[in-house]
Every structure is written in C-alpha cells, then in structure tokens.
Amino acid sequence: MKLQESGENYLETILVLQNRNGYVRSIDIANELNYSKPSVSRAMSILKKAGYILTEQDGKISFTKEGNKRANEIYERHQLITKYLMMTLDIDEATASKDACRIEHILSQKSFAKIREFTKRVAALRESDSNYSMANQFFTGPASIAVSNGGFYATIMMHGTKHMPISSIESLQYSYNNVDFMDVDLIFNQNNDTLTMTLPVVDLNSPIYMKVYVPGKMGPIHPRFRLVFKIDTVMEK
C-alpha cells in the first residue's frame, strides 16, 4: 500500500518516540505532533489495516516487520536530506530539518540516490592564506562524498608527481581544528602512483587540516596544508 505524506509522518514519529521512550501510545503521538486524539486514532486504524503497526491491549503501538522497514527508510531519508542541506547550503539544522520534512515525501529514488553519493572538487590551500599549497598538485580528481552509518565520508585520491612519487609519502594526518591530528588510513597503488584515503567529513564548508610525513635525505619534512571542497558536480555511475 502506498503511503500518503501524513502516513509517512506518523510512521517516522512512531519510530522517533520508540527510540526515545522505548514504547509508543496514541497519546504520545498526539502530544508530539500537536494533533487531536481522534485524528491520531483514525491514522493508527489506517496504518494497522495497511499492515504497518500492531496495537496491544494496553494501548501500546509496535511495528510489524514491514512497518519497521518502512519507518526506518523514511527516517533515513529525513536525516540524510537534513545533513545534505546543512552541509551544501550552509543553513541551520532547524531550517534544514523542517525543509527535509517536506522534501523527503516528494523526492524521487533517483534523486535520493544522488544525495547519498555526490562529488566535490578538492583543493589544497596553504595553511596561513587562501593561496594554493604546493600539495595541490597531488589532487587532480574529485572527491567522492558518500554516506555511511548516517555520516558523510570523503574518499580522496592523491597522484604522485615527477619530483615526488606518491610512494615517498609515509603517512598523513588530519584535523578539524589544526590542533588534534589523527592518522589517515592510506591505500597505495604502486602501478599508477596513487594513494586513496577516506576521511569523515563534519562540514563541507570547512577545511580539513592535513600534515604529510615525508622522509628525506636531510631529515623528515612535514608539509602542512588545508584541504577544502570546491564546486559540486554530480557523480555519474
């Protein structure tokens, strides 16, 4: 049965209340949505008839297997669209969540799939100003921004240069505040002189501070730069 927007909102609300309180009753839904008790009762009757929920004698509401699956799908759409709006349009969470609540019901599966995986051009800037860092020559392709466990992750490829093959890089570290640095897991490909790294992304509009460890004849060097995400482009599959 195809759910209307109101039905999807009810399923999402039941899931949120269930996760928050451990149980759900009609009065809880009415209070959460500021709806009348008769309106909620009618909606629960429709959802029960459609096979999405079960009602117990004590008034508690639970999901059927299909209802739980559908509610989690709706909730995921809401959360990811909210984060997408916040990260790409730089708007506050309250506004993004309110807009996502409307968008999630009309967005096609094809468009939602594109939100789950999109790309941005990567640029390396100097640590102290907006000029390009020497490290920018390593970044010649886009970053793939994907969703995993409700968060955004950037998969970035670095290419070696004539004067510095990628194999000369021993390690990379990243930080969001330029103070607390963490190691990056690197995957090297010696055949095409590239390495691939995956970083959690907090905010696409904020830089990620990077430190590179390169052993040298005169001792190790630690180039530092800011990694920024540029213009959006759509990833073609």
C-alpha positions as CSV (number, residue, x, y, z in Angstrom):
1,M,0.0,0.0,0.0
2,K,1.4,3.4,-1.0
3,L,1.5,5.8,2.0
4,Q,0.4,9.4,1.8
5,E,2.7,12.1,3.3
6,S,0.7,12.1,6.6
7,G,1.1,8.3,6.9
8,E,4.8,8.6,6.4
9,N,5.0,11.3,9.0
10,Y,3.1,9.1,11.5
11,L,5.5,6.2,10.9
12,E,8.5,8.4,11.4
13,T,7.1,9.9,14.6
14,I,6.3,6.4,16.0
15,L,10.0,5.4,15.3
16,V,11.4,8.5,16.9
17,L,9.2,8.1,20.0
18,Q,10.0,4.4,20.2
19,N,13.7,5.1,20.1
20,R,13.3,7.9,22.7
21,N,10.9,6.3,25.2
22,G,11.0,2.6,24.5
23,Y,7.3,2.5,23.9
24,V,4.6,4.4,22.0
25,R,0.9,5.2,22.7
26,S,-1.6,7.2,20.7
27,I,-1.5,10.0,23.3
28,D,2.3,10.2,22.9
29,I,1.9,10.7,19.1
30,A,-0.8,13.3,19.7
31,N,1.4,15.3,22.1
32,E,4.4,15.0,19.8
33,L,2.6,16.3,16.7
34,N,0.1,18.5,18.5
35,Y,-2.8,16.6,16.8
36,S,-6.1,15.7,18.3
37,K,-6.6,12.3,19.8
38,P,-9.4,11.4,17.3
39,S,-7.2,12.3,14.4
40,V,-4.4,10.1,15.7
41,S,-6.8,7.2,16.4
42,R,-8.1,7.3,12.8
43,A,-4.5,7.4,11.4
44,M,-3.5,4.4,13.6
45,S,-6.5,2.5,12.4
46,I,-5.4,3.1,8.8
47,L,-1.8,2.1,9.5
48,K,-2.9,-1.1,11.3
49,K,-5.2,-2.0,8.4
50,A,-2.4,-1.5,6.0
51,G,-0.2,-3.9,8.0
52,Y,2.4,-1.4,9.3
53,I,1.6,-1.4,13.0
54,L,0.1,-3.5,15.8
55,T,-1.8,-2.3,18.8
56,E,-1.7,-4.1,22.2
57,Q,-4.4,-4.3,24.8
58,D,-2.6,-1.7,27.0
59,G,-2.7,0.8,24.1
60,K,1.0,0.4,23.1
61,I,1.8,0.6,19.5
62,S,4.5,-1.5,17.8
63,F,5.7,-2.0,14.2
64,T,5.2,-5.0,12.0
65,K,8.3,-6.2,10.1
66,E,7.1,-4.2,7.1
67,G,6.2,-1.1,9.2
68,N,9.6,-1.1,10.9
69,K,11.4,-1.3,7.5
70,R,9.3,1.5,6.0
71,A,9.7,3.7,9.1
72,N,13.5,3.4,9.0
73,E,13.6,4.2,5.3
74,I,11.6,7.4,5.9
75,Y,13.7,8.3,8.9
76,E,16.9,7.8,7.0
77,R,15.7,10.0,4.1
78,H,14.9,12.7,6.6
79,Q,18.2,12.6,8.4
80,L,20.3,12.4,5.2
81,I,18.4,15.2,3.4
82,T,18.8,17.4,6.6
83,K,22.5,16.8,6.7
84,Y,22.8,17.4,2.9
85,L,21.1,20.7,3.1
86,M,23.2,21.8,6.1
87,M,26.5,20.8,4.5
88,T,25.9,22.0,1.0
89,L,23.8,25.1,1.6
90,D,25.3,26.1,5.0
91,I,21.9,26.5,6.7
92,D,21.0,25.9,10.3
93,E,19.8,22.4,11.5
94,A,16.3,23.6,12.4
95,T,15.6,25.0,9.0
96,A,17.2,22.1,7.2
97,S,15.1,19.6,9.2
98,K,11.9,21.5,8.5
99,D,12.6,21.6,4.8
100,A,13.7,18.0,4.8
101,C,10.4,17.0,6.3
102,R,8.6,18.3,3.1
103,I,11.3,17.2,0.6
104,E,11.5,13.6,1.8
105,H,8.0,12.8,0.7
106,I,8.3,14.0,-2.9
107,L,12.0,13.3,-3.7
108,S,12.4,10.5,-6.3
109,Q,14.5,7.5,-5.5
110,K,16.9,8.5,-8.3
111,S,17.5,12.0,-6.7
112,F,17.8,10.5,-3.3
113,A,20.5,8.1,-4.6
114,K,22.4,11.1,-5.9
115,I,22.3,12.7,-2.5
116,R,23.7,9.5,-1.0
117,E,26.7,9.8,-3.3
118,F,28.0,13.0,-4.8
119,T,31.3,14.6,-5.6
120,K,33.2,17.7,-4.9
121,R,36.4,19.0,-6.4
122,V,39.3,19.0,-3.8
123,A,41.9,21.8,-3.5
124,A,44.8,22.1,-1.1
125,L,45.4,25.6,0.2
126,R,48.3,27.0,2.2
127,E,47.9,26.8,6.0
128,S,48.0,30.6,6.5
129,D,46.2,32.1,3.5
130,S,43.9,31.3,0.5
131,N,46.7,30.6,-2.0
132,Y,47.2,27.1,-3.3
133,S,49.7,25.0,-1.5
134,M,52.4,23.0,-3.3
135,A,50.4,20.0,-2.2
136,N,47.6,21.0,-4.5
137,Q,49.5,19.2,-7.4
138,F,48.7,15.9,-5.8
139,F,44.9,16.4,-6.1
140,T,43.9,16.2,-9.7
141,G,40.5,14.5,-9.4
142,P,37.2,14.9,-7.5
143,A,36.5,13.6,-4.0
144,S,33.7,11.1,-3.7
145,I,31.3,12.1,-0.9
146,A,29.4,9.1,0.3
147,V,27.0,8.3,3.2
148,S,27.8,5.6,5.7
149,N,26.2,5.0,9.1
150,G,24.4,8.3,8.9
151,G,27.6,10.3,8.3
152,F,29.4,11.7,5.3
153,Y,32.8,10.4,4.3
154,A,35.1,11.8,1.6
155,T,37.2,9.3,-0.5
156,I,40.1,11.3,-2.0
157,M,42.8,10.1,-4.4
158,M,46.3,11.7,-4.5
159,H,48.5,11.3,-7.5
160,G,52.3,11.3,-7.4
161,T,54.3,13.9,-9.4
162,K,57.5,13.9,-11.4
163,H,59.5,15.2,-8.5
164,M,57.7,13.4,-5.6
165,P,56.3,9.9,-6.3
166,I,53.3,9.0,-4.1
167,S,55.4,6.2,-2.5
168,S,57.6,8.9,-0.8
169,I,54.7,9.8,1.5
170,E,55.0,7.7,4.6
171,S,51.9,8.9,6.5
172,L,49.1,11.5,6.6
173,Q,47.3,13.1,9.5
174,Y,44.1,15.2,9.6
175,S,42.5,17.6,12.0
176,Y,39.4,19.7,12.1
177,N,40.8,22.3,14.5
178,N,44.5,22.3,13.4
179,V,45.5,21.0,16.9
180,D,44.3,17.5,17.4
181,F,45.7,15.4,14.5
182,M,44.7,11.8,13.7
183,D,46.3,9.2,11.4
184,V,44.7,8.6,8.0
185,D,44.3,5.0,6.6
186,L,46.0,5.0,3.2
187,I,45.7,2.6,0.3
188,F,48.7,2.8,-2.1
189,N,48.6,1.7,-5.7
190,Q,52.2,1.5,-7.0
191,N,51.0,0.6,-10.5
192,N,49.6,4.1,-11.2
193,D,51.4,6.0,-8.4
194,T,48.3,6.9,-6.4
195,L,47.0,6.6,-2.9
196,T,43.4,6.7,-1.7
197,M,42.3,7.9,1.7
198,T,38.8,8.1,3.3
199,L,38.1,10.9,5.8
200,P,34.9,11.6,7.9
201,V,33.5,15.0,6.9
202,V,31.9,17.2,9.5
203,D,31.2,20.2,7.3
204,L,31.8,20.5,3.6
205,N,32.2,24.3,4.0
206,S,35.1,24.0,6.5
207,P,38.6,22.9,5.7
208,I,40.3,19.8,6.9
209,Y,43.9,20.5,8.1
210,M,46.4,18.0,6.8
211,K,50.0,17.0,7.7
212,V,52.2,14.9,5.4
213,Y,55.2,12.9,6.7
214,V,57.8,12.5,4.0
215,P,61.2,11.1,5.0
216,G,64.1,13.0,3.3
217,K,67.9,12.8,3.0
218,M,68.2,15.8,5.2
219,G,65.7,14.5,7.7
220,P,61.9,14.2,7.6
221,I,59.7,17.0,6.4
222,H,56.1,17.7,7.5
223,P,54.3,19.8,4.9
224,R,51.0,21.2,6.2
225,F,48.0,22.4,4.2
226,R,44.3,22.9,4.4
227,L,42.1,20.6,2.3
228,V,38.9,22.4,1.0
229,F,36.0,21.1,-1.0
230,K,35.0,23.2,-4.1
231,I,32.2,23.2,-6.6
232,D,29.6,20.4,-6.6
233,T,29.5,18.0,-9.5
234,V,27.2,15.0,-10.0
235,M,28.8,11.6,-9.9
236,E,27.8,9.5,-13.0
237,K,27.6,5.8,-12.3
